[in-house]
């Protein structure tokens, strides 16, 4: 759930008095003016993502993504996982943040979390070949053969792109596994 959606759900059904009390509590928690939780909360209510609500400088998410990707590439999965979790919270409309999070969760054996992260990546960018491949691979690991086959059919139907071409051999491997499992 994005921070914006969480903020909106927090005020759903609250009276104006209760909303004012919530803001007063956030003001008290703002640590003597060193932070502005009320401003952050209002920004989230207005639809900004957490990165914008916090007023982070442009490029912050890009730097965090570069660090997360680098750590993943050298096998520092725990560090990469923490960075991808932060990225998904800061900028939840970026497919690569969810894809990286899903990969890390899969590598740590948190399959249900990986499935949710990949599904979110698919919602963000339904035409991404990489998401289809990762979801199909996870479905196979979980024994959900029909889901994997459907994802591979969707992958095959996607328009040809450089990314799809790079993933073609992996997709063919998954399709071959599915085909072998279908034979009695």
C-alpha positions, 0 to 999 in steps of 0.5 A, spaced: 500 500 500 502 506 498 503 512 503 498 516 499 493 511 500 495 509 507 494 517 509 487 517 505 485 511 509 487 514 515 482 520 514 476 516 511 470 517 515 473 521 520 470 528 523 473 534 522 474 534 529 478 528 529 482 530 523 484 536 527 486 532 532 490 527 528 494 533 525 495 536 532 498 529 534 502 529 528 505 536 530 506 534 537 510 528 534 514 533 529 520 534 534 519 541 536 519 543 528 525 539 526 520 535 522 514 537 519 509 531 519 503 535 518 506 537 511 508 531 509 501 528 511 497 533 507 502 532 501 500 525 501 493 526 502 493 531 496 496 525 492 504 526 492 508 520 493 512 519 499 518 522 495 515 528 493 511 529 500 518 528 504 521 534 499 527 529 497 531 532 492 531 530 485 535 524 483 534 521 490 530 515 488 535 514 482 541 514 487 538 509 491 536 505 485 543 505 483 545 502 490 540 497 490 542 494 483 549 494 485 548 491 491 544 485 488 549 484 483 554 483 488 550 478 492 548 483 498 541 481 498 539 483 505 542 490 503 539 490 496 532 488 499 532 494 504 534 499 499 528 496 494 523 496 500 525 504 501 524 505 493 517 502 493 515 506 499 518 512 496 516 512 489 511 506 488 509 508 481 516 505 478 516 498 476 523 497 477 523 498 484 517 493 485 521 488 480 528 489 484 524 488 491 520 481 488 527 479 486 530 480 492 524 477 496 524 471 491 532 470 493 530 470 500 525 465 500 519 470 501 515 467 495 508 470 497 512 477 498 515 476 491 509 474 488 506 481 491 511 485 488 512 482 481 504 483 481 505 490 483 510 491 478 505 488 473 500 493 475 505 499 474 507 496 467 503 491 464 507 490 458 514 489 461 517 482 458 521 482 465 515 482 469 512 476 465 518 472 466 519 473 473 512 472 475 512 465 470 518 463 474 516 464 481 509 460 479 513 454 476 517 454 483 510 455 487 507 449 482 502 454 479 503 451 472 497 454 469 499 461 471 506 460 468 503 458 462 498 464 461 504 468 463 508 465 458 503 466 453 502 473 455 510 474 454 509 471 447 504 476 445 508 482 447 511 487 442 518 485 440 523 490 444 530 490 445 528 487 452 524 482 450 529 479 445 534 479 451 529 475 455 527 470 449 532 465 451 530 465 458 522 465 456 524 459 451 527 455 457 521 456 461 516 454 456 520 448 455 519 446 462 512 447 462 512 443 455 516 437 459 511 438 465 505 437 460 507 430 458 505 424 461 
